[in-house]
Amino acid sequence: METCCVPNCHCHSRRRRAECVGIEMICKHGIDLNQPCSLCATPASLIASGDDGEVNKIFSSVSYNQETGIFTHLKTSGKAIKGCLAGSRHKQLGYVHIGICGRKYFAHRLAWFFVYGEFPAGVIDHINGIRDDNRICNLRDVSFADNAQNMRGPTKANKIGVMGAYKRRNFFEAKILVNGVLHRLGKFKTPEEANAAYVSAKRKLHRTCTI
């Protein structure tokens, strides 16, 4: 047994090493493990690691409809009821997660696995920004940076709650980050004007932006 592998997390939950290999999971604080656990060996999908038993458990427990993005239980076990909707929406993250044989999986990563036979190499981006819309046409395997470019709301560092707009003494500044380089877009009288400038630049400079 190993302790929780999320950096700086103090939940002290216990996890098996295999739980972090190639599987996106969450600790009780809602922190998702986008990167393989530092306590584990090399990152690998379940298929690559040869864990056929685990693969069989997944396919025998739930079915996936790629047109609706919905998972359904295939058998009754514990709280799971055959024929009923599988998974629930995480209150903090907004993603659907599904419990299978004592382990939690994000539904969007399971969807990718069901369709393509392997877990995504990067992170899954919900193209329309709706985190519980797990139709395969709404999912794409991207880098962490590309996933962030499709963000539709302000970051925690933004104190006024308007994406791309930052309050200065007597004006609002618009700025955007592209490939690690900060671009200042100008000074504006209102946050709405700054946001408009930001969105315009975002659509040109962020290749995965869909707003």
C-alpha positions as CSV (number, residue, x, y, z in Angstrom):
1,M,0.0,0.0,0.0
2,E,1.1,3.6,-0.7
3,T,-0.1,6.9,0.6
4,C,-2.0,9.4,-1.7
5,C,0.3,10.4,-4.5
6,V,-1.1,13.9,-5.1
7,P,1.7,16.5,-4.4
8,N,1.0,18.6,-1.3
9,C,-2.3,16.8,-0.6
10,H,-2.9,16.0,3.1
11,C,-5.9,13.7,2.8
12,H,-3.7,10.8,3.9
13,S,-5.9,8.3,2.0
14,R,-4.4,5.0,1.1
15,R,-4.1,3.8,-2.5
16,R,-2.6,0.8,-4.2
17,R,0.2,1.6,-6.6
18,A,-1.7,0.3,-9.7
19,E,-4.5,2.8,-9.1
20,C,-2.4,5.6,-10.5
21,V,-0.9,3.9,-13.6
22,G,-2.6,5.3,-16.7
23,I,-5.8,6.1,-14.9
24,E,-7.0,9.6,-14.1
25,M,-8.2,9.6,-10.5
26,I,-9.1,12.0,-7.8
27,C,-8.3,12.3,-4.1
28,K,-11.0,13.3,-1.6
29,H,-10.0,16.9,-2.1
30,G,-11.1,16.7,-5.7
31,I,-7.5,16.9,-7.1
32,D,-7.2,14.9,-10.3
33,L,-4.1,13.0,-11.1
34,N,-3.4,14.2,-14.7
35,Q,0.2,12.9,-14.4
36,P,1.2,9.4,-13.4
37,C,2.0,8.8,-9.7
38,S,5.6,9.5,-8.8
39,L,5.5,6.4,-6.6
40,C,4.6,4.2,-9.6
41,A,6.9,3.0,-12.3
42,T,6.5,4.1,-15.9
43,P,3.2,5.4,-17.0
44,A,1.1,2.9,-19.1
45,S,-2.4,2.2,-20.0
46,L,-4.1,-0.9,-18.6
47,I,-3.7,-2.6,-21.9
48,A,-0.1,-1.7,-22.3
49,S,0.6,-3.0,-18.8
50,G,-1.0,-6.3,-19.7
51,D,-3.6,-6.1,-17.0
52,D,-6.3,-8.1,-18.9
53,G,-8.2,-8.8,-15.8
54,E,-8.7,-5.1,-15.1
55,V,-9.8,-4.5,-18.7
56,N,-12.3,-7.3,-18.4
57,K,-13.7,-5.8,-15.2
58,I,-14.3,-2.5,-17.0
59,F,-16.0,-4.0,-20.0
60,S,-18.1,-6.4,-18.0
61,S,-19.2,-3.7,-15.5
62,V,-20.5,-0.8,-17.8
63,S,-21.5,-0.1,-21.3
64,Y,-20.9,3.2,-23.2
65,N,-23.1,4.9,-25.7
66,Q,-20.9,7.2,-27.8
67,E,-23.8,9.0,-29.2
68,T,-25.2,10.1,-25.8
69,G,-22.0,9.9,-23.8
70,I,-23.8,7.9,-21.1
71,F,-22.5,4.8,-19.3
72,T,-24.9,2.1,-18.0
73,H,-24.3,-0.6,-15.4
74,L,-24.3,-4.1,-16.9
75,K,-24.9,-5.9,-13.6
76,T,-26.2,-5.3,-10.1
77,S,-23.4,-5.1,-7.5
78,G,-23.6,-3.0,-4.3
79,K,-25.2,0.4,-5.2
80,A,-24.9,-0.3,-8.9
81,I,-28.1,-1.5,-10.5
82,K,-28.2,-3.3,-13.9
83,G,-29.6,-1.0,-16.6
84,C,-29.2,2.2,-14.6
85,L,-27.1,5.2,-15.2
86,A,-23.5,4.7,-14.1
87,G,-21.5,7.4,-12.4
88,S,-22.1,10.8,-10.8
89,R,-21.1,14.3,-11.3
90,H,-18.2,15.6,-9.1
91,K,-19.4,18.6,-7.2
92,Q,-16.2,20.5,-7.4
93,L,-14.7,19.5,-10.8
94,G,-17.9,19.0,-12.7
95,Y,-16.7,15.8,-14.3
96,V,-18.6,12.5,-14.2
97,H,-16.7,9.8,-12.3
98,I,-17.6,6.1,-12.2
99,G,-16.8,3.5,-9.5
100,I,-15.8,0.1,-10.8
101,C,-14.7,-2.6,-8.5
102,G,-13.6,-0.2,-5.8
103,R,-11.8,2.1,-8.1
104,K,-12.9,5.5,-9.5
105,Y,-12.5,6.5,-13.2
106,F,-13.3,9.7,-15.0
107,A,-16.0,9.0,-17.5
108,H,-14.4,11.0,-20.3
109,R,-11.2,8.9,-20.0
110,L,-13.3,5.7,-19.9
111,A,-15.2,6.9,-23.0
112,W,-11.9,7.3,-24.9
113,F,-10.8,3.8,-23.7
114,F,-14.0,2.2,-24.9
115,V,-13.8,3.7,-28.4
116,Y,-10.0,3.6,-29.1
117,G,-8.9,0.7,-26.9
118,E,-6.4,2.7,-24.9
119,F,-6.4,5.6,-22.4
120,P,-5.5,9.0,-23.9
121,A,-1.8,10.0,-24.0
122,G,-2.6,13.5,-22.8
123,V,-5.6,15.0,-21.1
124,I,-9.2,14.9,-22.4
125,D,-10.6,18.3,-23.5
126,H,-14.4,18.7,-23.6
127,I,-14.7,20.7,-26.9
128,N,-17.9,22.5,-26.0
129,G,-16.7,23.2,-22.4
130,I,-19.4,21.1,-20.8
131,R,-17.5,18.8,-18.5
132,D,-20.3,16.2,-18.2
133,D,-20.9,15.9,-21.9
134,N,-19.0,12.7,-22.7
135,R,-20.1,12.1,-26.2
136,I,-17.0,10.9,-28.1
137,C,-17.5,13.7,-30.7
138,N,-17.1,16.2,-27.8
139,L,-13.8,14.7,-26.6
140,R,-10.2,15.2,-27.8
141,D,-6.9,14.0,-26.6
142,V,-4.7,17.1,-26.1
143,S,-1.8,18.4,-24.1
144,F,-2.3,20.1,-20.8
145,A,-1.5,23.5,-22.4
146,D,-4.0,22.9,-25.3
147,N,-6.6,21.9,-22.7
148,A,-6.1,25.2,-20.8
149,Q,-6.5,27.2,-24.1
150,N,-10.1,26.0,-24.3
151,M,-10.9,27.5,-20.9
152,R,-14.1,29.4,-20.8
153,G,-14.0,31.2,-17.5
154,P,-11.6,33.4,-15.4
155,T,-8.7,31.8,-13.5
156,K,-8.5,32.1,-9.7
157,A,-5.9,34.8,-10.1
158,N,-8.6,37.0,-11.8
159,K,-10.2,38.9,-8.9
160,I,-12.9,40.6,-10.8
161,G,-14.4,37.5,-12.4
162,V,-14.1,38.5,-16.0
163,M,-11.9,36.4,-18.2
164,G,-8.9,38.2,-19.6
165,A,-9.6,41.5,-17.8
166,Y,-7.6,42.8,-14.8
167,K,-8.3,45.8,-12.7
168,R,-5.6,48.5,-12.4
169,R,-5.9,51.9,-10.7
170,N,-8.2,53.7,-13.1
171,F,-8.5,51.3,-16.0
172,F,-8.8,47.6,-17.0
173,E,-6.0,45.8,-18.7
174,A,-6.4,42.8,-21.1
175,K,-3.7,40.3,-21.4
176,I,-3.2,36.7,-22.7
177,L,-0.7,34.0,-22.3
178,V,0.5,32.2,-25.5
179,N,3.2,29.5,-25.3
180,G,4.4,30.9,-22.0
181,V,4.7,34.4,-23.4
182,L,2.5,37.1,-21.9
183,H,0.9,39.5,-24.4
184,R,-0.6,42.8,-23.2
185,L,-3.6,43.7,-25.3
186,G,-4.2,47.2,-24.0
187,K,-6.0,49.4,-21.5
188,F,-9.8,49.8,-21.4
189,K,-12.5,51.7,-19.5
190,T,-14.6,48.7,-18.7
191,P,-14.0,45.0,-17.9
192,E,-16.4,44.1,-20.8
193,E,-14.2,46.0,-23.3
194,A,-11.1,44.2,-22.0
195,N,-12.8,40.9,-22.2
196,A,-13.9,41.5,-25.8
197,A,-10.2,42.2,-26.7
198,Y,-9.1,39.1,-24.9
199,V,-11.7,36.8,-26.6
200,S,-10.8,38.3,-30.0
201,A,-7.1,37.5,-29.4
202,K,-7.9,34.1,-27.9
203,R,-9.7,33.0,-31.0
204,K,-6.7,33.9,-33.1
205,L,-3.8,32.8,-30.9
206,H,-5.2,29.7,-29.0
207,R,-5.6,26.9,-31.5
208,T,-7.9,24.8,-29.4
209,C,-10.2,27.7,-28.4
210,T,-13.8,27.0,-29.2
211,I,-15.6,30.1,-27.8
